[in-house]
Amino acid sequence: MAAQQKAKKPNLFKRLGAFFVKSWSELKKVSWPNFKTVLKNTSIVLLVVLFFALIIYGSDLLFGWLISLIK
């Protein structure tokens, strides 16, 4: 019986507390980008998304027009 109690996990709140402590210590190690870098990367992503949206929209118009010619 003593072996079972020794192998027993800590309760939920202790495990949850340990998880948050470890997570917080890992977040301290992260190298966060500055605002200028975030702004630049966000604008690049938005431009790429807009570019592909225009390509898909143009393809849709083209194929719709081709389908209307077939009918």
PyMOL Python script that loads the backbone (N, CA, C, O; Angstrom):
from pymol import cmd

cmd.read_pdbstr("""\
ATOM      1  N   MET A   1       0.819  -1.186   0.000  1.00  0.00           N
ATOM      2  CA  MET A   1       0.000   0.000   0.000  1.00  0.00           C
ATOM      3  C   MET A   1       0.873   1.263   0.000  1.00  0.00           C
ATOM      4  O   MET A   1       0.509   2.272  -0.604  1.00  0.00           O
ATOM      5  N   ALA A   2       1.993   1.202   0.661  1.00  0.00           N
ATOM      6  CA  ALA A   2       2.876   2.367   0.720  1.00  0.00           C
ATOM      7  C   ALA A   2       3.431   2.688  -0.657  1.00  0.00           C
ATOM      8  O   ALA A   2       3.650   3.854  -0.986  1.00  0.00           O
ATOM      9  N   ALA A   3       3.660   1.650  -1.468  1.00  0.00           N
ATOM     10  CA  ALA A   3       4.180   1.870  -2.820  1.00  0.00           C
ATOM     11  C   ALA A   3       3.143   2.568  -3.692  1.00  0.00           C
ATOM     12  O   ALA A   3       3.493   3.382  -4.547  1.00  0.00           O
ATOM     13  N   GLN A   4       1.870   2.249  -3.477  1.00  0.00           N
ATOM     14  CA  GLN A   4       0.811   2.897  -4.251  1.00  0.00           C
ATOM     15  C   GLN A   4       0.708   4.377  -3.909  1.00  0.00           C
ATOM     16  O   GLN A   4       0.522   5.204  -4.802  1.00  0.00           O
ATOM     17  N   GLN A   5       0.826   4.721  -2.644  1.00  0.00           N
ATOM     18  CA  GLN A   5       0.735   6.117  -2.246  1.00  0.00           C
ATOM     19  C   GLN A   5       1.939   6.909  -2.737  1.00  0.00           C
ATOM     20  O   GLN A   5       1.817   8.088  -3.071  1.00  0.00           O
ATOM     21  N   LYS A   6       3.099   6.265  -2.782  1.00  0.00           N
ATOM     22  CA  LYS A   6       4.295   6.940  -3.237  1.00  0.00           C
ATOM     23  C   LYS A   6       4.219   7.244  -4.730  1.00  0.00           C
ATOM     24  O   LYS A   6       4.697   8.290  -5.168  1.00  0.00           O
ATOM     25  N   ALA A   7       3.628   6.352  -5.514  1.00  0.00           N
ATOM     26  CA  ALA A   7       3.526   6.521  -6.957  1.00  0.00           C
ATOM     27  C   ALA A   7       2.326   7.393  -7.349  1.00  0.00           C
ATOM     28  O   ALA A   7       2.151   7.721  -8.523  1.00  0.00           O
ATOM     29  N   LYS A   8       1.510   7.760  -6.373  1.00  0.00           N
ATOM     30  CA  LYS A   8       0.310   8.547  -6.651  1.00  0.00           C
ATOM     31  C   LYS A   8       0.692   9.965  -7.090  1.00  0.00           C
ATOM     32  O   LYS A   8       1.602  10.576  -6.530  1.00  0.00           O
ATOM     33  N   LYS A   9      -0.018  10.476  -8.099  1.00  0.00           N
ATOM     34  CA  LYS A   9       0.243  11.827  -8.610  1.00  0.00           C
ATOM     35  C   LYS A   9      -0.244  12.868  -7.608  1.00  0.00           C
ATOM     36  O   LYS A   9      -1.159  12.607  -6.827  1.00  0.00           O
ATOM     37  N   PRO A  10       0.374  14.055  -7.635  1.00  0.00           N
ATOM     38  CA  PRO A  10      -0.151  15.148  -6.807  1.00  0.00           C
ATOM     39  C   PRO A  10      -1.541  15.552  -7.295  1.00  0.00           C
ATOM     40  O   PRO A  10      -1.942  15.221  -8.411  1.00  0.00           O
ATOM     41  N   ASN A  11      -2.258  16.264  -6.451  1.00  0.00           N
ATOM     42  CA  ASN A  11      -3.621  16.623  -6.843  1.00  0.00           C
ATOM     43  C   ASN A  11      -3.610  17.604  -8.014  1.00  0.00           C
ATOM     44  O   ASN A  11      -2.561  18.115  -8.406  1.00  0.00           O
ATOM     45  N   LEU A  12      -4.780  17.850  -8.553  1.00  0.00           N
ATOM     46  CA  LEU A  12      -4.944  18.657  -9.755  1.00  0.00           C
ATOM     47  C   LEU A  12      -4.398  20.064  -9.585  1.00  0.00           C
ATOM     48  O   LEU A  12      -3.751  20.591 -10.490  1.00  0.00           O
ATOM     49  N   PHE A  13      -4.652  20.679  -8.432  1.00  0.00           N
ATOM     50  CA  PHE A  13      -4.244  22.071  -8.235  1.00  0.00           C
ATOM     51  C   PHE A  13      -2.726  22.213  -8.147  1.00  0.00           C
ATOM     52  O   PHE A  13      -2.171  23.207  -8.617  1.00  0.00           O
ATOM     53  N   LYS A  14      -2.051  21.234  -7.553  1.00  0.00           N
ATOM     54  CA  LYS A  14      -0.593  21.287  -7.492  1.00  0.00           C
ATOM     55  C   LYS A  14       0.004  21.115  -8.891  1.00  0.00           C
ATOM     56  O   LYS A  14       0.955  21.808  -9.254  1.00  0.00           O
ATOM     57  N   ARG A  15      -0.554  20.194  -9.670  1.00  0.00           N
ATOM     58  CA  ARG A  15      -0.060  19.997 -11.034  1.00  0.00           C
ATOM     59  C   ARG A  15      -0.333  21.224 -11.890  1.00  0.00           C
ATOM     60  O   ARG A  15       0.513  21.623 -12.690  1.00  0.00           O
ATOM     61  N   LEU A  16      -1.505  21.824 -11.730  1.00  0.00           N
ATOM     62  CA  LEU A  16      -1.854  23.028 -12.479  1.00  0.00           C
ATOM     63  C   LEU A  16      -0.940  24.190 -12.089  1.00  0.00           C
ATOM     64  O   LEU A  16      -0.484  24.940 -12.952  1.00  0.00           O
ATOM     65  N   GLY A  17      -0.677  24.339 -10.800  1.00  0.00           N
ATOM     66  CA  GLY A  17       0.228  25.383 -10.337  1.00  0.00           C
ATOM     67  C   GLY A  17       1.630  25.190 -10.888  1.00  0.00           C
ATOM     68  O   GLY A  17       2.270  26.152 -11.312  1.00  0.00           O
ATOM     69  N   ALA A  18       2.114  23.946 -10.885  1.00  0.00           N
ATOM     70  CA  ALA A  18       3.439  23.662 -11.434  1.00  0.00           C
ATOM     71  C   ALA A  18       3.482  23.955 -12.930  1.00  0.00           C
ATOM     72  O   ALA A  18       4.485  24.455 -13.440  1.00  0.00           O
ATOM     73  N   PHE A  19       2.404  23.646 -13.624  1.00  0.00           N
ATOM     74  CA  PHE A  19       2.338  23.932 -15.058  1.00  0.00           C
ATOM     75  C   PHE A  19       2.472  25.426 -15.331  1.00  0.00           C
ATOM     76  O   PHE A  19       3.229  25.833 -16.212  1.00  0.00           O
ATOM     77  N   PHE A  20       1.730  26.250 -14.567  1.00  0.00           N
ATOM     78  CA  PHE A  20       1.784  27.695 -14.786  1.00  0.00           C
ATOM     79  C   PHE A  20       3.139  28.279 -14.398  1.00  0.00           C
ATOM     80  O   PHE A  20       3.620  29.205 -15.051  1.00  0.00           O
ATOM     81  N   VAL A  21       3.754  27.755 -13.357  1.00  0.00           N
ATOM     82  CA  VAL A  21       5.079  28.236 -12.963  1.00  0.00           C
ATOM     83  C   VAL A  21       6.092  27.918 -14.052  1.00  0.00           C
ATOM     84  O   VAL A  21       6.901  28.773 -14.413  1.00  0.00           O
ATOM     85  N   LYS A  22       6.058  26.716 -14.571  1.00  0.00           N
ATOM     86  CA  LYS A  22       6.982  26.333 -15.644  1.00  0.00           C
ATOM     87  C   LYS A  22       6.703  27.121 -16.924  1.00  0.00           C
ATOM     88  O   LYS A  22       7.633  27.533 -17.617  1.00  0.00           O
ATOM     89  N   SER A  23       5.419  27.330 -17.237  1.00  0.00           N
ATOM     90  CA  SER A  23       5.070  28.098 -18.431  1.00  0.00           C
ATOM     91  C   SER A  23       5.560  29.534 -18.317  1.00  0.00           C
ATOM     92  O   SER A  23       6.079  30.094 -19.283  1.00  0.00           O
ATOM     93  N   TRP A  24       5.397  30.130 -17.146  1.00  0.00           N
ATOM     94  CA  TRP A  24       5.838  31.513 -16.949  1.00  0.00           C
ATOM     95  C   TRP A  24       7.357  31.617 -17.077  1.00  0.00           C
ATOM     96  O   TRP A  24       7.866  32.579 -17.652  1.00  0.00           O
ATOM     97  N   SER A  25       8.077  30.642 -16.549  1.00  0.00           N
ATOM     98  CA  SER A  25       9.533  30.688 -16.659  1.00  0.00           C
ATOM     99  C   SER A  25       9.985  30.515 -18.109  1.00  0.00           C
ATOM    100  O   SER A  25      10.994  31.095 -18.512  1.00  0.00           O
ATOM    101  N   GLU A  26       9.262  29.735 -18.887  1.00  0.00           N
ATOM    102  CA  GLU A  26       9.598  29.595 -20.304  1.00  0.00           C
ATOM    103  C   GLU A  26       9.271  30.869 -21.076  1.00  0.00           C
ATOM    104  O   GLU A  26      10.014  31.244 -21.983  1.00  0.00           O
ATOM    105  N   LEU A  27       8.181  31.536 -20.735  1.00  0.00           N
ATOM    106  CA  LEU A  27       7.820  32.782 -21.408  1.00  0.00           C
ATOM    107  C   LEU A  27       8.838  33.887 -21.141  1.00  0.00           C
ATOM    108  O   LEU A  27       9.014  34.777 -21.972  1.00  0.00           O
ATOM    109  N   LYS A  28       9.504  33.840 -20.001  1.00  0.00           N
ATOM    110  CA  LYS A  28      10.548  34.822 -19.705  1.00  0.00           C
ATOM    111  C   LYS A  28      11.751  34.658 -20.629  1.00  0.00           C
ATOM    112  O   LYS A  28      12.486  35.614 -20.874  1.00  0.00           O
ATOM    113  N   LYS A  29      11.949  33.441 -21.142  1.00  0.00           N
ATOM    114  CA  LYS A  29      13.094  33.156 -22.002  1.00  0.00           C
ATOM    115  C   LYS A  29      12.857  33.533 -23.459  1.00  0.00           C
ATOM    116  O   LYS A  29      13.801  33.566 -24.249  1.00  0.00           O
ATOM    117  N   VAL A  30      11.622  33.815 -23.821  1.00  0.00           N
ATOM    118  CA  VAL A  30      11.273  34.099 -25.208  1.00  0.00           C
ATOM    119  C   VAL A  30      11.811  35.463 -25.617  1.00  0.00           C
ATOM    120  O   VAL A  30      11.743  36.425 -24.853  1.00  0.00           O
ATOM    121  N   SER A  31      12.342  35.532 -26.822  1.00  0.00           N
ATOM    122  CA  SER A  31      12.801  36.801 -27.363  1.00  0.00           C
ATOM    123  C   SER A  31      11.655  37.403 -28.166  1.00  0.00           C
ATOM    124  O   SER A  31      11.404  36.995 -29.299  1.00  0.00           O
ATOM    125  N   TRP A  32      10.963  38.373 -27.576  1.00  0.00           N
ATOM    126  CA  TRP A  32       9.789  38.955 -28.201  1.00  0.00           C
ATOM    127  C   TRP A  32      10.214  40.020 -29.207  1.00  0.00           C
ATOM    128  O   TRP A  32      11.146  40.778 -28.936  1.00  0.00           O
ATOM    129  N   PRO A  33       9.549  40.095 -30.369  1.00  0.00           N
ATOM    130  CA  PRO A  33       9.897  41.121 -31.366  1.00  0.00           C
ATOM    131  C   PRO A  33       9.395  42.496 -30.929  1.00  0.00           C
ATOM    132  O   PRO A  33       8.456  42.616 -30.141  1.00  0.00           O
ATOM    133  N   ASN A  34      10.044  43.523 -31.462  1.00  0.00           N
ATOM    134  CA  ASN A  34       9.581  44.875 -31.145  1.00  0.00           C
ATOM    135  C   ASN A  34       8.405  45.244 -32.057  1.00  0.00           C
ATOM    136  O   ASN A  34       8.070  44.503 -32.981  1.00  0.00           O
ATOM    137  N   PHE A  35       7.794  46.380 -31.790  1.00  0.00           N
ATOM    138  CA  PHE A  35       6.580  46.777 -32.511  1.00  0.00           C
ATOM    139  C   PHE A  35       6.837  46.982 -33.994  1.00  0.00           C
ATOM    140  O   PHE A  35       5.988  46.655 -34.823  1.00  0.00           O
ATOM    141  N   LYS A  36       8.006  47.524 -34.335  1.00  0.00           N
ATOM    142  CA  LYS A  36       8.326  47.777 -35.740  1.00  0.00           C
ATOM    143  C   LYS A  36       8.400  46.463 -36.532  1.00  0.00           C
ATOM    144  O   LYS A  36       7.922  46.395 -37.664  1.00  0.00           O
ATOM    145  N   THR A  37       8.982  45.448 -35.952  1.00  0.00           N
ATOM    146  CA  THR A  37       9.081  44.141 -36.607  1.00  0.00           C
ATOM    147  C   THR A  37       7.699  43.507 -36.774  1.00  0.00           C
ATOM    148  O   THR A  37       7.386  42.946 -37.824  1.00  0.00           O
ATOM    149  N   VAL A  38       6.890  43.603 -35.744  1.00  0.00           N
ATOM    150  CA  VAL A  38       5.529  43.046 -35.813  1.00  0.00           C
ATOM    151  C   VAL A  38       4.727  43.757 -36.895  1.00  0.00           C
ATOM    152  O   VAL A  38       4.011  43.114 -37.662  1.00  0.00           O
ATOM    153  N   LEU A  39       4.844  45.076 -36.959  1.00  0.00           N
ATOM    154  CA  LEU A  39       4.124  45.849 -37.969  1.00  0.00           C
ATOM    155  C   LEU A  39       4.572  45.474 -39.378  1.00  0.00           C
ATOM    156  O   LEU A  39       3.743  45.334 -40.278  1.00  0.00           O
ATOM    157  N   LYS A  40       5.877  45.311 -39.571  1.00  0.00           N
ATOM    158  CA  LYS A  40       6.409  44.940 -40.886  1.00  0.00           C
ATOM    159  C   LYS A  40       5.920  43.549 -41.298  1.00  0.00           C
ATOM    160  O   LYS A  40       5.470  43.353 -42.427  1.00  0.00           O
ATOM    161  N   ASN A  41       6.011  42.595 -40.385  1.00  0.00           N
ATOM    162  CA  ASN A  41       5.581  41.226 -40.707  1.00  0.00           C
ATOM    163  C   ASN A  41       4.079  41.156 -40.957  1.00  0.00           C
ATOM    164  O   ASN A  41       3.632  40.417 -41.834  1.00  0.00           O
ATOM    165  N   THR A  42       3.302  41.912 -40.201  1.00  0.00           N
ATOM    166  CA  THR A  42       1.854  41.927 -40.398  1.00  0.00           C
ATOM    167  C   THR A  42       1.496  42.509 -41.760  1.00  0.00           C
ATOM    168  O   THR A  42       0.608  41.999 -42.442  1.00  0.00           O
ATOM    169  N   SER A  43       2.183  43.571 -42.154  1.00  0.00           N
ATOM    170  CA  SER A  43       1.890  44.160 -43.460  1.00  0.00           C
ATOM    171  C   SER A  43       2.277  43.220 -44.595  1.00  0.00           C
ATOM    172  O   SER A  43       1.582  43.159 -45.609  1.00  0.00           O
ATOM    173  N   ILE A  44       3.362  42.495 -44.438  1.00  0.00           N
ATOM    174  CA  ILE A  44       3.757  41.520 -45.463  1.00  0.00           C
ATOM    175  C   ILE A  44       2.696  40.433 -45.599  1.00  0.00           C
ATOM    176  O   ILE A  44       2.318  40.061 -46.710  1.00  0.00           O
ATOM    177  N   VAL A  45       2.223  39.931 -44.474  1.00  0.00           N
ATOM    178  CA  VAL A  45       1.194  38.880 -44.501  1.00  0.00           C
ATOM    179  C   VAL A  45      -0.082  39.394 -45.150  1.00  0.00           C
ATOM    180  O   VAL A  45      -0.686  38.691 -45.960  1.00  0.00           O
ATOM    181  N   LEU A  46      -0.501  40.604 -44.812  1.00  0.00           N
ATOM    182  CA  LEU A  46      -1.718  41.162 -45.398  1.00  0.00           C
ATOM    183  C   LEU A  46      -1.580  41.369 -46.899  1.00  0.00           C
ATOM    184  O   LEU A  46      -2.524  41.116 -47.647  1.00  0.00           O
ATOM    185  N   LEU A  47      -0.417  41.826 -47.346  1.00  0.00           N
ATOM    186  CA  LEU A  47      -0.202  42.012 -48.784  1.00  0.00           C
ATOM    187  C   LEU A  47      -0.219  40.681 -49.536  1.00  0.00           C
ATOM    188  O   LEU A  47      -0.780  40.595 -50.628  1.00  0.00           O
ATOM    189  N   VAL A  48       0.384  39.655 -48.966  1.00  0.00           N
ATOM    190  CA  VAL A  48       0.389  38.336 -49.614  1.00  0.00           C
ATOM    191  C   VAL A  48      -1.031  37.774 -49.672  1.00  0.00           C
ATOM    192  O   VAL A  48      -1.437  37.209 -50.688  1.00  0.00           O
ATOM    193  N   VAL A  49      -1.781  37.928 -48.587  1.00  0.00           N
ATOM    194  CA  VAL A  49      -3.171  37.451 -48.576  1.00  0.00           C
ATOM    195  C   VAL A  49      -3.998  38.204 -49.615  1.00  0.00           C
ATOM    196  O   VAL A  49      -4.793  37.591 -50.327  1.00  0.00           O
ATOM    197  N   LEU A  50      -3.825  39.515 -49.712  1.00  0.00           N
ATOM    198  CA  LEU A  50      -4.549  40.310 -50.703  1.00  0.00           C
ATOM    199  C   LEU A  50      -4.174  39.889 -52.121  1.00  0.00           C
ATOM    200  O   LEU A  50      -5.040  39.795 -52.991  1.00  0.00           O
ATOM    201  N   PHE A  51      -2.889  39.637 -52.356  1.00  0.00           N
ATOM    202  CA  PHE A  51      -2.422  39.198 -53.663  1.00  0.00           C
ATOM    203  C   PHE A  51      -3.090  37.891 -54.083  1.00  0.00           C
ATOM    204  O   PHE A  51      -3.599  37.780 -55.198  1.00  0.00           O
ATOM    205  N   PHE A  52      -3.086  36.907 -53.190  1.00  0.00           N
ATOM    206  CA  PHE A  52      -3.692  35.625 -53.535  1.00  0.00           C
ATOM    207  C   PHE A  52      -5.217  35.717 -53.615  1.00  0.00           C
ATOM    208  O   PHE A  52      -5.836  34.991 -54.393  1.00  0.00           O
ATOM    209  N   ALA A  53      -5.823  36.590 -52.829  1.00  0.00           N
ATOM    210  CA  ALA A  53      -7.274  36.784 -52.937  1.00  0.00           C
ATOM    211  C   ALA A  53      -7.628  37.346 -54.304  1.00  0.00           C
ATOM    212  O   ALA A  53      -8.624  36.938 -54.902  1.00  0.00           O
ATOM    213  N   LEU A  54      -6.823  38.279 -54.806  1.00  0.00           N
ATOM    214  CA  LEU A  54      -7.068  38.830 -56.145  1.00  0.00           C
ATOM    215  C   LEU A  54      -6.864  37.767 -57.226  1.00  0.00           C
ATOM    216  O   LEU A  54      -7.614  37.728 -58.201  1.00  0.00           O
ATOM    217  N   ILE A  55      -5.860  36.908 -57.064  1.00  0.00           N
ATOM    218  CA  ILE A  55      -5.641  35.832 -58.035  1.00  0.00           C
ATOM    219  C   ILE A  55      -6.827  34.873 -58.043  1.00  0.00           C
ATOM    220  O   ILE A  55      -7.303  34.480 -59.108  1.00  0.00           O
ATOM    221  N   ILE A  56      -7.300  34.498 -56.864  1.00  0.00           N
ATOM    222  CA  ILE A  56      -8.436  33.573 -56.784  1.00  0.00           C
ATOM    223  C   ILE A  56      -9.702  34.233 -57.332  1.00  0.00           C
ATOM    224  O   ILE A  56     -10.489  33.583 -58.020  1.00  0.00           O
ATOM    225  N   TYR A  57      -9.903  35.508 -57.034  1.00  0.00           N
ATOM    226  CA  TYR A  57     -11.069  36.225 -57.555  1.00  0.00           C
ATOM    227  C   TYR A  57     -11.005  36.312 -59.080  1.00  0.00           C
ATOM    228  O   TYR A  57     -12.011  36.090 -59.754  1.00  0.00           O
ATOM    229  N   GLY A  58      -9.849  36.628 -59.621  1.00  0.00           N
ATOM    230  CA  GLY A  58      -9.694  36.695 -61.077  1.00  0.00           C
ATOM    231  C   GLY A  58      -9.911  35.345 -61.728  1.00  0.00           C
ATOM    232  O   GLY A  58     -10.543  35.258 -62.781  1.00  0.00           O
ATOM    233  N   SER A  59      -9.391  34.286 -61.112  1.00  0.00           N
ATOM    234  CA  SER A  59      -9.602  32.937 -61.649  1.00  0.00           C
ATOM    235  C   SER A  59     -11.079  32.577 -61.631  1.00  0.00           C
ATOM    236  O   SER A  59     -11.586  31.967 -62.572  1.00  0.00           O
ATOM    237  N   ASP A  60     -11.765  32.952 -60.569  1.00  0.00           N
ATOM    238  CA  ASP A  60     -13.196  32.672 -60.469  1.00  0.00           C
ATOM    239  C   ASP A  60     -13.969  33.392 -61.574  1.00  0.00           C
ATOM    240  O   ASP A  60     -14.852  32.811 -62.205  1.00  0.00           O
ATOM    241  N   LEU A  61     -13.632  34.645 -61.800  1.00  0.00           N
ATOM    242  CA  LEU A  61     -14.295  35.385 -62.878  1.00  0.00           C
ATOM    243  C   LEU A  61     -14.005  34.755 -64.238  1.00  0.00           C
ATOM    244  O   LEU A  61     -14.907  34.605 -65.063  1.00  0.00           O
ATOM    245  N   LEU A  62     -12.749  34.389 -64.469  1.00  0.00           N
ATOM    246  CA  LEU A  62     -12.364  33.789 -65.744  1.00  0.00           C
ATOM    247  C   LEU A  62     -13.089  32.470 -65.981  1.00  0.00           C
ATOM    248  O   LEU A  62     -13.656  32.253 -67.051  1.00  0.00           O
ATOM    249  N   PHE A  63     -13.070  31.594 -64.985  1.00  0.00           N
ATOM    250  CA  PHE A  63     -13.729  30.298 -65.164  1.00  0.00           C
ATOM    251  C   PHE A  63     -15.236  30.443 -65.251  1.00  0.00           C
ATOM    252  O   PHE A  63     -15.883  29.679 -65.967  1.00  0.00           O
ATOM    253  N   GLY A  64     -15.812  31.405 -64.542  1.00  0.00           N
ATOM    254  CA  GLY A  64     -17.246  31.657 -64.661  1.00  0.00           C
ATOM    255  C   GLY A  64     -17.606  32.125 -66.065  1.00  0.00           C
ATOM    256  O   GLY A  64     -18.620  31.717 -66.632  1.00  0.00           O
ATOM    257  N   TRP A  65     -16.761  32.986 -66.612  1.00  0.00           N
ATOM    258  CA  TRP A  65     -16.995  33.459 -67.971  1.00  0.00           C
ATOM    259  C   TRP A  65     -16.855  32.318 -68.975  1.00  0.00           C
ATOM    260  O   TRP A  65     -17.651  32.215 -69.908  1.00  0.00           O
ATOM    261  N   LEU A  66     -15.840  31.452 -68.791  1.00  0.00           N
ATOM    262  CA  LEU A  66     -15.668  30.302 -69.694  1.00  0.00           C
ATOM    263  C   LEU A  66     -16.847  29.333 -69.611  1.00  0.00           C
ATOM    264  O   LEU A  66     -17.300  28.803 -70.626  1.00  0.00           O
ATOM    265  N   ILE A  67     -17.331  29.113 -68.407  1.00  0.00           N
ATOM    266  CA  ILE A  67     -18.488  28.215 -68.232  1.00  0.00           C
ATOM    267  C   ILE A  67     -19.715  28.816 -68.909  1.00  0.00           C
ATOM    268  O   ILE A  67     -20.503  28.091 -69.517  1.00  0.00           O
ATOM    269  N   SER A  68     -19.883  30.134 -68.810  1.00  0.00           N
ATOM    270  CA  SER A  68     -21.046  30.763 -69.454  1.00  0.00           C
ATOM    271  C   SER A  68     -20.958  30.660 -70.969  1.00  0.00           C
ATOM    272  O   SER A  68     -21.994  30.613 -71.632  1.00  0.00           O
ATOM    273  N   LEU A  69     -19.754  30.624 -71.543  1.00  0.00           N
ATOM    274  CA  LEU A  69     -19.598  30.434 -72.984  1.00  0.00           C
ATOM    275  C   LEU A  69     -19.980  29.026 -73.416  1.00  0.00           C
ATOM    276  O   LEU A  69     -20.504  28.828 -74.512  1.00  0.00           O
ATOM    277  N   ILE A  70     -19.721  28.057 -72.560  1.00  0.00           N
ATOM    278  CA  ILE A  70     -20.039  26.666 -72.871  1.00  0.00           C
ATOM    279  C   ILE A  70     -21.546  26.434 -72.847  1.00  0.00           C
ATOM    280  O   ILE A  70     -22.060  25.681 -73.674  1.00  0.00           O
ATOM    281  N   LYS A  71     -22.248  27.045 -71.944  1.00  0.00           N
ATOM    282  CA  LYS A  71     -23.707  26.845 -71.821  1.00  0.00           C
ATOM    283  C   LYS A  71     -24.387  27.384 -72.992  1.00  0.00           C
ATOM    284  O   LYS A  71     -25.613  27.314 -73.080  1.00  0.00           O
TER     285      LYS A  71
END
""", "prot")
cmd.dss("prot")
cmd.show_as("cartoon", "prot")
cmd.util.cbc("prot")
cmd.orient("prot")
